[in-house]
Amino acid sequence: MKINKGPLCNNFFYLPYLKRNHVSEQKNASQKMIVFEMDDTLLRGRFIDACADKFVFDEELTRLRQTEKDPVVLIKSVGKLFQGLSEDQLLTVISRMTIIDEAAKVIKQLQKQGHIVGIISDSFQFAVDYIKKMLGADFAIGNRLEFAEGKVTGEITVPAYYYYQSNDSCDHNYCKSNALMYAGKSYNISPSETIAVGAVANDICMIQKAGVGIAFCTKDKELRMAADKTIDKLSFALLLDIERLVSETGKQPSGLKNKLNNFF
């Protein structure tokens, strides 16, 4: 389905705060946290690529992806490609992207079952906030693209919860699995009670850290090997039977390393 452009929420361009909406303070013993990547998972395509096509910086983006190996430097370098663009221009791009059919319905049903549903992405906070609002998810985590007077400054703030902490099992300096742990702690949900859904190689750490990792419509062989379950149809309906999904899957150490040089 196509996303309709809607009004901005008051904290649209600020770092997310995680809160309980439909969830009671007493945690249900069977409660899970289901986390989706936005790009190539909830969305058909990648937001950064759509912007590169629209604003004609696709060659520069390709060069950065091929040459920059440090993920944080890459993220900040990509941010500079957006300098001078207005928030309205970027919102027009995200509003015209296509969401996987029935994603909103699946998320609503998961919430009715008592689960937490969120988005963790390498993309920009304002973009994941927009998709969160359209789908009714509980939280969204992304990198903060800075604005001044309605235009991109070219600066990016990488939230602390993406960075390596001394108690993290992943040794990457920057990793979505660290953000997954942050979200789980915020909702008092252990890693074993999380389900992560992703589509590209840099989702591997998050997929492996979660209790159940799902590769979604991916051609990446390493991600398929790392995942506990693979979905090859453009549908999240499988997630609605959580108990069966958990019982049919189990962690199998793959020894794979997350590829950290192809973020956007």
MIVO-8548 format. One record per residue: residue number from 1; x, y, z of N, C-alpha, C, O, CB in turn; chain. Coordinates in steps of 0.2 Angstrom, whole numbers, plus 5000, padded with zeros to 4 digits. Glycine has a CB too. Layout:
! MIVO-8548
     i    n_u    n_v    n_w   ca_u   ca_v   ca_w    c_u    c_v    c_w    o_u    o_v    o_w   cb_u   cb_v   cb_w   ch
   NUM      X      Y      Z      X      Y      Z      X      Y      Z      X      Y      Z      X      Y      Z    A
...
END
This chain:
! MIVO-8548
     i    n_u    n_v    n_w   ca_u   ca_v   ca_w    c_u    c_v    c_w    o_u    o_v    o_w   cb_u   cb_v   cb_w   ch
     1   5004   4994   5000   5000   5000   5000   5004   5006   5000   5010   5006   5002   4995   5000   5006    A
     2   5002   5012   4997   5005   5018   4998   5004   5022   5004   4998   5021   5007   5003   5022   4991    A
     3   5009   5025   5006   5008   5029   5013   5005   5036   5011   5007   5039   5006   5015   5030   5016    A
     4   5000   5038   5015   4997   5045   5014   5001   5050   5018   5003   5048   5024   4990   5045   5016    A
     5   5003   5055   5016   5007   5060   5020   5002   5063   5025   4997   5066   5024   5009   5066   5015    A
     6   5005   5063   5031   5000   5065   5037   5004   5070   5041   5010   5072   5040   4999   5059   5041    A
     7   5001   5073   5046   5003   5078   5050   5009   5076   5054   5009   5070   5056   4998   5081   5055    A
     8   5014   5080   5056   5020   5078   5060   5018   5078   5067   5014   5082   5070   5025   5083   5059    A
     9   5020   5074   5071   5019   5074   5078   5024   5079   5081   5029   5081   5078   5020   5067   5082    A
    10   5023   5081   5087   5027   5086   5090   5034   5085   5091   5038   5089   5090   5024   5088   5097    A
    11   5036   5079   5093   5043   5077   5094   5046   5073   5088   5050   5069   5088   5044   5073   5100    A
    12   5044   5075   5082   5045   5071   5076   5053   5071   5074   5055   5066   5072   5042   5075   5070    A
    13   5056   5076   5076   5063   5076   5074   5068   5075   5080   5074   5077   5080   5065   5083   5071    A
    14   5065   5072   5085   5069   5071   5091   5070   5064   5092   5067   5060   5090   5066   5074   5097    A
    15   5075   5062   5096   5077   5055   5098   5071   5052   5101   5067   5055   5105   5083   5055   5103    A
    16   5070   5046   5100   5064   5042   5102   5064   5041   5110   5069   5040   5113   5063   5036   5099    A
    17   5058   5042   5113   5057   5039   5120   5053   5033   5119   5048   5033   5116   5055   5045   5125    A
    18   5054   5028   5123   5050   5022   5123   5045   5022   5129   5047   5023   5134   5055   5016   5123    A
    19   5039   5020   5127   5034   5020   5132   5029   5015   5131   5029   5012   5125   5031   5027   5132    A
    20   5026   5013   5136   5021   5008   5135   5014   5011   5133   5012   5016   5137   5020   5004   5142    A
    21   5011   5009   5128   5005   5011   5126   4999   5007   5128   4996   5008   5132   5005   5012   5118    A
    22   4999   5001   5124   4993   4996   5126   4995   4991   5131   4991   4987   5133   4991   4993   5119    A
    23   5002   4991   5133   5004   4986   5137   5004   4988   5145   5005   4994   5147   5012   4985   5136    A
    24   5002   4983   5149   5001   4985   5156   5008   4985   5159   5013   4982   5157   4996   4979   5159    A
    25   5008   4987   5165   5014   4988   5169   5016   4981   5171   5022   4979   5172   5014   4992   5175    A
    26   5012   4976   5172   5013   4969   5174   5015   4966   5167   5010   4964   5163   5007   4966   5178    A
    27   5021   4964   5166   5023   4960   5160   5020   4953   5160   5020   4949   5164   5030   4960   5160    A
    28   5016   4952   5154   5014   4946   5153   5019   4941   5152   5024   4942   5148   5009   4946   5146    A
    29   5019   4935   5154   5024   4930   5154   5025   4928   5147   5031   4926   5145   5022   4923   5158    A
    30   5020   4928   5142   5021   4926   5135   5023   4932   5131   5023   4931   5125   5015   4923   5133    A
    31   5024   4938   5134   5025   4944   5130   5031   4944   5126   5036   4942   5129   5024   4950   5134    A
    32   5031   4946   5120   5037   4946   5116   5038   4954   5113   5033   4958   5113   5037   4941   5110    A
    33   5044   4955   5111   5045   4961   5107   5047   4960   5100   5052   4956   5099   5051   4965   5111    A
    34   5043   4962   5095   5045   4961   5088   5047   4967   5085   5044   4972   5086   5038   4958   5085    A
    35   5053   4966   5082   5057   4972   5079   5058   4971   5072   5060   4966   5070   5064   4973   5083    A
    36   5056   4976   5068   5057   4976   5061   5063   4981   5059   5063   4987   5062   5051   4978   5057    A
    37   5067   4980   5054   5070   4985   5050   5065   4988   5046   5060   4985   5044   5076   4982   5046    A
    38   5066   4995   5044   5062   4998   5040   5064   4997   5032   5059   4995   5029   5062   5006   5041    A
    39   5070   4998   5030   5072   4997   5023   5072   4990   5021   5074   4985   5024   5079   5000   5022    A
    40   5069   4989   5015   5068   4982   5012   5064   4977   5016   5064   4971   5015   5075   4980   5011    A
    41   5061   4979   5022   5057   4975   5026   5050   4978   5027   5046   4975   5023   5061   4974   5033    A
    42   5049   4983   5031   5043   4986   5031   5041   4990   5024   5036   4990   5022   5042   4991   5037    A
    43   5047   4993   5021   5046   4996   5015   5048   4992   5009   5053   4988   5010   5050   5003   5015    A
    44   5045   4993   5003   5048   4990   4997   5053   4995   4995   5052   5000   4991   5042   4989   4992    A
    45   5059   4993   4996   5065   4998   4994   5068   5001   5000   5066   5000   5006   5062   5003   4990    A
    46   5073   5006   4999   5077   5009   5004   5076   5016   5004   5076   5019   4998   5084   5007   5004    A
    47   5074   5020   5009   5073   5027   5009   5079   5031   5006   5078   5035   5002   5071   5029   5016    A
    48   5085   5029   5008   5091   5033   5006   5091   5032   4999   5093   5037   4995   5097   5030   5010    A
    49   5090   5026   4996   5091   5025   4989   5085   5029   4985   5087   5032   4980   5090   5018   4987    A
    50   5079   5029   4988   5074   5033   4985   5076   5041   4984   5074   5044   4979   5067   5032   4989    A
    51   5079   5043   4990   5081   5050   4990   5087   5051   4985   5087   5056   4981   5083   5052   4997    A
    52   5091   5047   4984   5097   5047   4980   5094   5048   4973   5097   5052   4969   5102   5041   4981    A
    53   5089   5044   4971   5086   5044   4964   5083   5051   4963   5084   5054   4958   5082   5038   4963    A
    54   5079   5053   4968   5075   5059   4967   5080   5065   4967   5078   5069   4963   5070   5060   4973    A
    55   5085   5065   4971   5089   5071   4971   5096   5071   4968   5100   5075   4969   5090   5073   4979    A
    56   5096   5065   4964   5102   5064   4960   5109   5064   4964   5113   5068   4962   5102   5069   4954    A
    57   5110   5060   4969   5116   5060   4972   5118   5052   4972   5121   5050   4977   5117   5063   4979    A
    58   5115   5048   4968   5116   5041   4968   5123   5039   4967   5125   5034   4969   5111   5038   4963    A
    59   5127   5043   4962   5134   5041   4961   5138   5042   4967   5142   5038   4969   5136   5045   4955    A
    60   5137   5048   4971   5141   5049   4977   5139   5044   4982   5143   5042   4986   5139   5056   4979    A
    61   5133   5042   4983   5131   5037   4988   5134   5030   4986   5137   5027   4991   5123   5036   4988    A
    62   5134   5028   4980   5138   5022   4978   5145   5022   4980   5148   5017   4982   5137   5020   4970    A
    63   5148   5028   4978   5155   5028   4980   5157   5028   4987   5161   5024   4989   5158   5035   4977    A
    64   5152   5031   4991   5153   5030   4998   5153   5023   5001   5156   5021   5005   5148   5035   5002    A
    65   5148   5020   4998   5146   5013   5000   5152   5008   4999   5154   5004   5002   5140   5010   4997    A
    66   5155   5010   4993   5161   5006   4991   5167   5007   4994   5172   5003   4995   5162   5006   4983    A
    67   5168   5013   4996   5175   5015   4999   5175   5016   5007   5181   5015   5009   5177   5022   4996    A
    68   5170   5018   5010   5170   5019   5017   5168   5013   5021   5163   5010   5020   5165   5025   5019    A
    69   5173   5011   5025   5172   5004   5029   5169   5006   5036   5166   5001   5039   5178   5000   5029    A
    70   5171   5012   5039   5169   5013   5045   5161   5015   5045   5160   5020   5042   5173   5019   5049    A
    71   5157   5011   5049   5150   5013   5048   5148   5020   5051   5143   5023   5048   5146   5008   5052    A
    72   5151   5022   5056   5149   5029   5059   5151   5034   5054   5147   5039   5053   5152   5030   5066    A
    73   5157   5034   5051   5159   5038   5046   5155   5038   5040   5153   5043   5037   5167   5037   5044    A
    74   5153   5032   5038   5148   5032   5032   5142   5035   5033   5139   5039   5029   5147   5024   5030    A
    75   5139   5034   5039   5133   5037   5041   5133   5045   5041   5129   5048   5038   5130   5035   5048    A
    76   5138   5047   5044   5139   5055   5044   5141   5057   5037   5139   5063   5035   5145   5056   5049    A
    77   5144   5054   5033   5146   5056   5026   5140   5056   5022   5139   5060   5018   5151   5051   5023    A
    78   5135   5051   5023   5129   5051   5019   5125   5057   5021   5121   5059   5017   5125   5044   5020    A
    79   5125   5058   5027   5121   5064   5029   5122   5071   5026   5118   5075   5025   5122   5065   5037    A
    80   5129   5071   5024   5131   5077   5020   5128   5078   5013   5127   5083   5011   5138   5078   5020    A
    81   5126   5072   5011   5123   5072   5004   5116   5075   5004   5113   5077   4999   5122   5065   5001    A
    82   5113   5076   5010   5106   5078   5011   5106   5086   5013   5101   5089   5013   5103   5074   5016    A
    83   5112   5089   5014   5113   5096   5016   5108   5100   5011   5109   5100   5005   5120   5098   5016    A
    84   5104   5105   5014   5100   5109   5010   5094   5107   5008   5089   5111   5006   5104   5111   5004    A
    85   5092   5101   5009   5086   5098   5007   5081   5100   5013   5083   5100   5018   5086   5090   5006    A
    86   5075   5101   5011   5070   5103   5016   5066   5097   5019   5066   5091   5015   5064   5108   5013    A
    87   5063   5097   5024   5059   5092   5027   5053   5090   5023   5052   5084   5023   5057   5094   5035    A
    88   5050   5095   5020   5045   5094   5015   5047   5089   5010   5043   5085   5007   5041   5100   5013    A
    89   5053   5091   5007   5055   5087   5001   5056   5079   5003   5054   5075   5000   5062   5090   4999    A
    90   5059   5078   5009   5060   5072   5012   5054   5068   5013   5053   5062   5012   5065   5072   5017    A
    91   5049   5072   5016   5043   5068   5018   5039   5066   5012   5035   5062   5012   5039   5073   5022    A
    92   5040   5070   5007   5037   5068   5000   5039   5062   4998   5036   5057   4995   5038   5074   4995    A
    93   5046   5061   4998   5049   5054   4996   5046   5049   5000   5044   5043   4998   5057   5055   4997    A
    94   5047   5049   5007   5044   5044   5011   5037   5042   5011   5035   5037   5011   5046   5045   5019    A
    95   5033   5047   5009   5026   5047   5009   5024   5043   5002   5018   5040   5002   5022   5053   5009    A
    96   5028   5043   4997   5027   5040   4991   5030   5032   4991   5029   5029   4986   5030   5044   4985    A
    97   5033   5030   4996   5036   5023   4996   5030   5019   4998   5025   5020   5001   5042   5023   5001    A
    98   5031   5012   4996   5026   5007   4997   5028   5003   5003   5033   5000   5004   5026   5003   4991    A
    99   5023   5002   5007   5023   4998   5013   5021   4991   5011   5016   4990   5007   5020   5001   5019    A
   100   5024   4986   5014   5021   4979   5013   5014   4978   5015   5012   4981   5020   5025   4974   5017    A
   101   5010   4975   5011   5003   4975   5012   5001   4972   5018   5005   4967   5020   5000   4971   5006    A
   102   4996   4974   5022   4994   4972   5028   4999   4972   5034   4998   4969   5039   4992   4964   5027    A
   103   5004   4976   5033   5009   4976   5039   5006   4980   5045   5007   4978   5050   5015   4981   5036    A
   104   5002   4985   5043   4998   4988   5049   4993   4983   5052   4993   4984   5059   4994   4994   5046    A
   105   4990   4979   5049   4985   4975   5052   4989   4969   5056   4987   4968   5061   4981   4971   5046    A
   106   4994   4967   5054   4998   4962   5057   5001   4965   5064   5001   4962   5069   5004   4959   5053    A
   107   5003   4971   5063   5006   4975   5069   5000   4976   5074   5001   4975   5080   5009   4982   5068    A
   108   4995   4978   5072   4989   4979   5077   4987   4972   5080   4985   4972   5086   4983   4982   5073    A
   109   4987   4967   5076   4985   4960   5079   4990   4958   5084   4989   4955   5090   4985   4955   5074    A
   110   4997   4959   5083   5002   4958   5088   5001   4961   5094   5002   4959   5100   5009   4959   5085    A
   111   4999   4968   5093   4998   4972   5099   4992   4969   5103   4992   4970   5109   4997   4979   5097    A
   112   4987   4967   5100   4981   4965   5103   4983   4958   5107   4980   4957   5112   4976   4963   5098    A
   113   4988   4955   5105   4990   4949   5108   4994   4950   5114   4996   4946   5118   4994   4944   5103    A
   114   4996   4957   5115   5000   4959   5121   5007   4960   5120   5011   4961   5124   4999   4954   5126    A
   115   5009   4960   5113   5016   4961   5112   5018   4968   5110   5014   4972   5108   5018   4956   5106    A
   116   5025   4969   5111   5028   4976   5109   5030   4975   5102   5033   4970   5100   5033   4978   5114    A
   117   5029   4980   5098   5031   4980   5091   5035   4987   5089   5032   4992   5091   5025   4980   5086    A
   118   5041   4986   5087   5045   4992   5086   5049   4992   5079   5049   4987   5076   5050   4994   5091    A
   119   5052   4997   5078   5057   4998   5072   5064   5000   5074   5064   5005   5078   5054   5003   5066    A
   120   5069   4996   5072   5076   4998   5073   5079   4998   5066   5079   4993   5062   5079   4993   5078    A
   121   5082   5004   5064   5085   5005   5057   5091   5009   5058   5092   5013   5062   5079   5008   5053    A
   122   5095   5008   5052   5101   5012   5051   5099   5019   5048   5103   5024   5047   5106   5009   5047    A
   123   5093   5019   5046   5090   5025   5042   5089   5031   5047   5091   5031   5053   5084   5024   5038    A
   124   5086   5036   5045   5085   5042   5049   5079   5042   5054   5074   5039   5052   5085   5048   5045    A
   125   5080   5045   5059   5074   5045   5064   5068   5048   5062   5062   5045   5063   5076   5049   5071    A
   126   5068   5053   5058   5062   5056   5056   5058   5052   5051   5052   5051   5051   5063   5063   5052    A
   127   5062   5048   5047   5059   5043   5042   5056   5037   5046   5050   5035   5045   5064   5040   5037    A
   128   5059   5034   5051   5056   5029   5055   5051   5031   5059   5046   5027   5060   5062   5025   5059    A
   129   5051   5037   5062   5045   5040   5065   5039   5040   5061   5033   5039   5063   5047   5047   5068    A
   130   5040   5042   5055   5034   5043   5050   5031   5036   5049   5025   5035   5049   5037   5046   5043    A
   131   5035   5031   5048   5033   5024   5047   5030   5021   5053   5024   5018   5053   5038   5019   5044    A
   132   5033   5023   5059   5030   5021   5065   5023   5024   5066   5018   5020   5068   5034   5023   5071    A
   133   5022   5030   5064   5015   5033   5064   5010   5030   5060   5004   5029   5061   5016   5041   5063    A
   134   5012   5029   5054   5008   5026   5049   5006   5019   5050   5000   5017   5049   5011   5026   5042    A
   135   5010   5015   5054   5009   5008   5055   5006   5007   5062   5004   5002   5064   5015   5004   5054    A
   136   5007   5012   5067   5005   5011   5074   5009   5007   5078   5007   5004   5083   4998   5008   5074    A
   137   5016   5007   5076   5021   5003   5080   5022   5007   5087   5020   5013   5088   5027   5003   5077    A
   138   5025   5004   5092   5026   5006   5099   5032   5011   5099   5032   5016   5103   5026   5001   5103    A
   139   5037   5009   5095   5043   5014   5095   5047   5013   5089   5046   5009   5085   5047   5012   5101    A
   140   5051   5018   5088   5055   5018   5082   5062   5021   5084   5063   5026   5087   5052   5022   5076    A
   141   5068   5018   5081   5074   5020   5083   5078   5021   5076   5078   5016   5072   5078   5015   5088    A
   142   5081   5026   5076   5085   5028   5070   5091   5033   5071   5091   5035   5077   5081   5030   5064    A
   143   5095   5035   5066   5100   5040   5067   5097   5047   5066   5092   5048   5061   5106   5039   5062    A
   144   5099   5052   5070   5096   5058   5070   5099   5063   5064   5104   5065   5065   5096   5062   5076    A
   145   5095   5064   5059   5097   5069   5054   5095   5076   5056   5089   5077   5058   5094   5068   5047    A
   146   5100   5080   5057   5099   5087   5060   5096   5092   5055   5098   5092   5049   5105   5090   5063    A
   147   5091   5096   5058   5088   5101   5054   5088   5108   5057   5089   5108   5063   5080   5099   5053    A
   148   5089   5113   5053   5089   5120   5056   5084   5124   5051   5086   5124   5045   5096   5123   5056    A
   149   5079   5127   5054   5075   5131   5050   5072   5127   5044   5071   5130   5038   5078   5137   5047    A
   150   5070   5121   5046   5067   5117   5041   5071   5113   5035   5068   5110   5031   5061   5121   5037    A
   151   5078   5114   5036   5082   5111   5031   5087   5107   5034   5090   5109   5040   5085   5117   5026    A
   152   5090   5102   5030   5095   5098   5033   5102   5101   5034   5104   5105   5029   5096   5091   5029    A
   153   5105   5101   5039   5111   5104   5040   5117   5100   5037   5122   5103   5036   5113   5105   5048    A
   154   5116   5094   5036   5121   5089   5034   5124   5085   5040   5128   5081   5039   5126   5093   5030    A
   155   5122   5087   5046   5125   5084   5052   5120   5078   5054   5114   5078   5053   5126   5088   5058    A
   156   5123   5073   5057   5120   5067   5059   5122   5066   5066   5128   5065   5068   5120   5061   5055    A
   157   5117   5065   5071   5119   5062   5078   5117   5055   5078   5111   5053   5077   5115   5066   5083    A
   158   5122   5051   5080   5121   5044   5081   5120   5042   5088   5124   5044   5092   5128   5040   5078    A
   159   5114   5040   5090   5112   5039   5097   5117   5034   5100   5119   5029   5097   5105   5036   5097    A
   160   5118   5035   5107   5122   5031   5111   5121   5024   5111   5125   5020   5111   5123   5034   5118    A
   161   5114   5022   5110   5112   5015   5111   5114   5011   5105   5113   5005   5105   5105   5015   5112    A
   162   5117   5014   5100   5119   5010   5094   5127   5008   5096   5129   5003   5092   5119   5014   5088    A
   163   5130   5011   5100   5137   5010   5101   5139   5004   5106   5134   5002   5110   5140   5016   5104    A
   164   5144   5001   5105   5147   4996   5109   5147   4998   5117   5150   5003   5118   5153   4993   5107    A
   165   5144   4994   5121   5145   4994   5128   5149   4988   5131   5149   4983   5128   5138   4995   5132    A
   166   5152   4989   5137   5156   4984   5139   5153   4978   5141   5156   4972   5141   5159   4987   5146    A
   167   5146   4978   5142   5143   4972   5143   5139   4969   5137   5135   4964   5137   5137   4973   5148    A
   168   5141   4972   5131   5138   4969   5124   5141   4963   5122   5148   4963   5122   5138   4975   5119    A
   169   5138   4958   5119   5141   4952   5117   5144   4954   5110   5148   4950   5107   5136   4946   5116    A
   170   5141   4958   5106   5143   4960   5099   5149   4965   5100   5149   4970   5104   5138   4963   5095    A
   171   5155   4964   5097   5161   4968   5098   5161   4974   5092   5166   4977   5092   5167   4964   5097    A
   172   5156   4974   5088   5156   4980   5083   5155   4987   5087   5151   4987   5092   5150   4979   5078    A
   173   5159   4992   5085   5158   4998   5088   5151   5001   5087   5149   5004   5092   5163   5003   5085    A
   174   5148   5000   5081   5141   5002   5080   5137   4996   5078   5139   4992   5073   5141   5008   5075    A
   175   5131   4995   5081   5127   4989   5079   5120   4990   5081   5119   4992   5086   5130   4983   5082    A
   176   5116   4987   5076   5108   4988   5078   5107   4983   5084   5102   4984   5087   5104   4986   5072    A
   177   5111   4978   5085   5110   4973   5090   5110   4977   5097   5107   4975   5102   5115   4967   5090    A
   178   5114   4982   5097   5115   4986   5104   5108   4990   5105   5106   4990   5110   5121   4991   5103    A
   179   5106   4992   5099   5099   4996   5100   5094   4991   5102   5089   4993   5105   5097   4999   5093    A
   180   5094   4985   5099   5089   4980   5101   5089   4979   5109   5084   4978   5112   5090   4973   5097    A
   181   5095   4978   5111   5096   4977   5119   5093   4983   5123   5090   4982   5128   5103   4976   5120    A
   182   5095   4989   5120   5092   4995   5123   5084   4995   5124   5081   4997   5129   5094   5001   5120    A
   183   5081   4993   5118   5074   4993   5118   5071   4988   5122   5066   4989   5126   5071   4992   5111    A
   184   5074   4982   5123   5072   4977   5127   5072   4978   5134   5068   4977   5138   5076   4970   5126    A
   185   5078   4982   5136   5078   4984   5143   5073   4989   5145   5070   4989   5150   5085   4987   5144    A
   186   5072   4993   5140   5066   4999   5141   5060   4996   5143   5056   4998   5146   5066   5003   5135    A
   187   5058   4990   5140   5052   4986   5140   5052   4980   5145   5047   4977   5146   5049   4984   5134    A
   188   5058   4980   5148   5059   4974   5153   5058   4967   5149   5055   4963   5152   5055   4975   5159    A
   189   5061   4967   5143   5060   4961   5139   5067   4958   5138   5071   4962   5135   5056   4962   5133    A
   190   5068   4952   5139   5075   4949   5138   5076   4947   5131   5071   4947   5127   5076   4943   5142    A
   191   5082   4947   5129   5084   4945   5122   5080   4939   5119   5078   4938   5114   5091   4944   5121    A
   192   5080   4934   5124   5077   4928   5122   5069   4928   5120   5066   4924   5117   5077   4922   5127    A
   193   5066   4934   5122   5059   4935   5121   5058   4940   5115   5053   4943   5115   5056   4938   5127    A
   194   5063   4941   5111   5063   4946   5106   5063   4942   5099   5065   4937   5098   5068   4951   5106    A
   195   5059   4945   5094   5059   4942   5087   5062   4948   5083   5059   4954   5083   5052   4940   5085    A
   196   5067   4947   5079   5069   4952   5074   5068   4950   5067   5070   4945   5065   5077   4954   5076    A
   197   5066   4955   5063   5065   4954   5056   5069   4959   5052   5069   4965   5053   5057   4955   5054    A
   198   5073   4956   5047   5078   4960   5043   5079   4957   5036   5076   4951   5035   5084   4961   5046    A
   199   5082   4961   5032   5082   4959   5025   5089   4959   5022   5090   4957   5016   5078   4963   5021    A
   200   5094   4962   5025   5101   4963   5022   5106   4961   5027   5105   4959   5033   5102   4971   5021    A
   201   5112   4960   5025   5118   4957   5028   5119   4961   5035   5121   4958   5040   5124   4957   5024    A
   202   5118   4967   5035   5120   4971   5042   5114   4970   5047   5115   4973   5052   5121   4978   5040    A
   203   5109   4966   5045   5105   4964   5050   5107   4958   5054   5103   4956   5059   5098   4963   5047    A
   204   5112   4955   5052   5114   4948   5055   5115   4948   5062   5112   4944   5066   5121   4946   5052    A
   205   5118   4953   5065   5119   4953   5072   5113   4954   5076   5112   4950   5081   5124   4959   5074    A
   206   5108   4958   5074   5102   4959   5077   5098   4952   5076   5094   4950   5081   5098   4965   5074    A
   207   5098   4949   5071   5095   4943   5069   5097   4938   5074   5093   4934   5077   5095   4941   5062    A
   208   5104   4937   5075   5107   4932   5079   5106   4934   5087   5105   4929   5091   5114   4932   5078    A
   209   5106   4940   5089   5105   4942   5096   5098   4940   5098   5097   4939   5104   5106   4949   5097    A
   210   5093   4941   5094   5086   4940   5095   5084   4933   5097   5088   4928   5095   5081   4942   5090    A
   211   5079   4932   5101   5077   4925   5102   5075   4921   5096   5077   4915   5095   5071   4925   5107    A
   212   5072   4924   5091   5070   4922   5085   5072   4927   5080   5070   4933   5080   5063   4920   5084    A
   213   5076   4925   5075   5078   4930   5070   5075   4927   5063   5076   4922   5061   5086   4930   5069    A
   214   5072   4932   5059   5069   4931   5053   5072   4935   5047   5072   4941   5048   5061   4932   5054    A
   215   5074   4931   5042   5076   4934   5036   5070   4935   5031   5066   4930   5030   5082   4930   5032    A
   216   5069   4941   5029   5063   4943   5026   5064   4944   5018   5068   4949   5017   5059   4949   5029    A
   217   5062   4940   5014   5062   4941   5007   5069   4943   5005   5070   4948   5001   5057   4946   5004    A
   218   5074   4940   5007   5081   4942   5005   5085   4937   5001   5083   4931   5001   5085   4942   5012    A
   219   5089   4939   4997   5094   4935   4993   5100   4934   4996   5105   4931   4993   5094   4938   4986    A
   220   5102   4938   5001   5108   4937   5005   5109   4930   5008   5105   4929   5013   5109   4943   5010    A
   221   5114   4927   5006   5115   4920   5008   5117   4919   5015   5115   4915   5019   5120   4916   5004    A
   222   5121   4924   5017   5123   4924   5024   5118   4926   5029   5117   4923   5035   5129   4929   5025    A
   223   5113   4930   5027   5108   4932   5032   5103   4926   5032   5101   4924   5038   5104   4938   5029    A
   224   5102   4923   5027   5098   4917   5027   5101   4911   5031   5097   4908   5035   5097   4914   5020    A
   225   5107   4910   5031   5110   4906   5035   5110   4907   5043   5109   4903   5047   5118   4905   5033    A
   226   5110   4914   5044   5110   4916   5051   5103   4916   5054   5103   4915   5060   5113   4923   5051    A
   227   5098   4917   5050   5091   4917   5053   5089   4910   5055   5091   4905   5053   5087   4920   5047    A
   228   5084   4911   5060   5081   4905   5062   5075   4903   5057   5073   4897   5057   5078   4906   5069    A
   229   5072   4908   5054   5067   4907   5050   5067   4911   5044   5070   4917   5044   5060   4908   5053    A
   230   5065   4909   5038   5065   4913   5032   5058   4914   5029   5055   4909   5028   5070   4911   5026    A
   231   5056   4920   5028   5050   4922   5024   5052   4924   5017   5055   4929   5016   5046   4927   5028    A
   232   5049   4920   5012   5050   4922   5005   5044   4925   5002   5044   4927   4996   5052   4916   5002    A
   233   5039   4926   5005   5033   4930   5003   5032   4937   5006   5035   4938   5011   5026   4926   5004    A
   234   5030   4941   5002   5029   4948   5005   5023   4949   5009   5018   4952   5008   5028   4953   4999    A
   235   5024   4945   5015   5019   4945   5020   5022   4944   5027   5026   4940   5028   5013   4940   5018    A
   236   5019   4947   5032   5021   4946   5039   5016   4941   5043   5016   4941   5049   5022   4952   5043    A
   237   5011   4938   5039   5006   4934   5043   5009   4929   5047   5006   4927   5052   5001   4931   5037    A
   238   5015   4926   5045   5018   4921   5049   5019   4923   5056   5019   4919   5061   5025   4919   5046    A
   239   5020   4929   5057   5022   4932   5064   5016   4931   5069   5017   4932   5075   5024   4939   5064    A
   240   5010   4931   5066   5004   4931   5070   5003   4925   5075   5000   4925   5080   4998   4931   5066    A
   241   5006   4919   5073   5006   4913   5077   5013   4913   5081   5017   4909   5079   5005   4907   5073    A
   242   5014   4917   5086   5020   4917   5089   5022   4911   5092   5028   4909   5092   5020   4923   5094    A
   243   5018   4908   5096   5019   4902   5099   5022   4896   5095   5027   4893   5096   5013   4899   5103    A
   244   5019   4895   5089   5021   4890   5084   5028   4893   5081   5033   4888   5080   5016   4890   5078    A
   245   5029   4899   5080   5035   4902   5077   5041   4900   5082   5046   4898   5080   5035   4909   5076    A
   246   5040   4902   5088   5045   4901   5093   5047   4893   5094   5053   4891   5095   5043   4904   5100    A
   247   5042   4889   5094   5043   4882   5095   5046   4878   5090   5050   4873   5090   5036   4878   5097    A
   248   5045   4881   5084   5048   4878   5078   5055   4881   5076   5059   4878   5072   5044   4880   5072    A
   249   5058   4886   5080   5064   4888   5078   5069   4888   5084   5066   4887   5090   5064   4896   5076    A
   250   5075   4888   5083   5080   4888   5089   5087   4891   5086   5088   4890   5080   5081   4881   5091    A
   251   5090   4893   5091   5097   4897   5089   5102   4891   5087   5103   4887   5090   5099   4901   5095    A
   252   5105   4892   5081   5110   4888   5078   5116   4893   5077   5116   4896   5072   5108   4884   5072    A
   253   5121   4893   5081   5127   4897   5080   5130   4897   5073   5131   4891   5071   5132   4896   5085    A
   254   5130   4902   5069   5132   4902   5062   5139   4904   5061   5142   4902   5056   5128   4906   5058    A
   255   5142   4907   5066   5149   4910   5066   5150   4916   5061   5155   4917   5059   5153   4904   5064    A
   256   5144   4918   5058   5144   4924   5053   5145   4930   5057   5143   4931   5063   5138   4924   5049    A
   257   5149   4935   5053   5150   4941   5056   5145   4946   5052   5144   4945   5046   5157   4944   5055    A
   258   5142   4951   5055   5138   4956   5052   5143   4960   5047   5148   4962   5049   5135   4960   5057    A
   259   5140   4961   5041   5144   4966   5037   5142   4973   5038   5136   4975   5038   5142   4964   5029    A
   260   5147   4977   5040   5146   4984   5043   5148   4989   5038   5148   4995   5040   5149   4985   5049    A
   261   5149   4987   5031   5151   4992   5026   5145   4994   5021   5147   4996   5016   5157   4990   5023    A
   262   5139   4992   5023   5134   4993   5018   5127   4995   5022   5122   4992   5021   5133   4987   5013    A
   263   5128   5001   5025   5122   5002   5030   5116   5005   5026   5111   5002   5027   5124   5008   5034    A
   264   5117   5010   5022   5111   5013   5019   5110   5009   5012   5105   5011   5008   5112   5020   5017    A
END
